[in-house]
């Protein structure tokens, strides 16, 4: 089975959006595109699909939780994301 990422939403805040470029490993569409979804996916070239899949494999470690945490896993991504936002957090 191949990994695929299709995000279909008008309003979303993707995890680690400040860190990861979701367009490199996911197809992001508006809800109105649902009726064209099959054609949109068919129009993805083989080269683009391979690139999306390759990039998805590269980032999947960032979404895995480990105990204890492993470098660059989801725990570290959350901590880094919080650090990026530390100037906006009010105590």
N, C-alpha and C positions, 0 to 999 in steps of 0.2 A: 504494500500500500504506500502510495506517495503522500508526502506532507503537502498540504495546501493551506493557504491563508487568504480568505476572502472576507473583508469587513464590509458590511452593508448597513449603513446608518447615516442619518443626517447629523446627529449630535453624538459625538464620541470624544472621549479623552483617553487615548491609548496609553497603556502603561509604558513608562520610560520614554515618553514622547520627546523629552528634551535630550535624550541620550541616543536613541535609536531612530534611524530613518526608515519608518515603516514602509515607505514606497519601494524600498529595495527588496523587501521579502514578502509583501502582501499586496493584494489587489484591493484597493479602497474605492468603494462606490457609494453613491447616494441611494436612499431607499427607492426613489423613483426609477432607478436602473434595474430593479428586480425583474421587470418584464423582458429586459434585454440581456439578462445575466448569462444565459446560455450562449448567445452570440458574442457577447463581450469576452467570455472565457475562450471561446473558439478562435477569436481574433488574436489571441496572445500567440506570438510566434514561438517556435520551438526554442530559439536562442533566448528569448525573454523568459520563457518558462524555466529553462535550465538556470538562468541567472537568479530568478526568484527562488527557486528550490535551493540552489547553492547558498544563497544568502540566508535563507531560512534555517538551513542546517547549521550555519555559522552562529546564528543568534539564539538557537534553542537552549543553549546552556544558561543563558541569562534568565530563563523562565523556570528553571528547575530549582526546587528547594532541597537542600541537603542538610543533614544533621550529623556532624557539625557542618557549618557552612564551608563551601569550597570557593576558592577565588573565582570571581566573576559570575557566581550564581545569583539567584533571585535576591537572596539576603543582601549581598554586596550591591546589587543594582538599586535596591530600595534605600540602602544607607547612602549611596552616592546621590541618588535623586533627592533625598532629604537634605544632603549637604549643599546641593545646587540651589535649593530653595531656602536655605537657612536665613537668608537676609529678609525674607518675606514673612517668616513665621513670627508671630507675636506671642510673647510669654506672659 
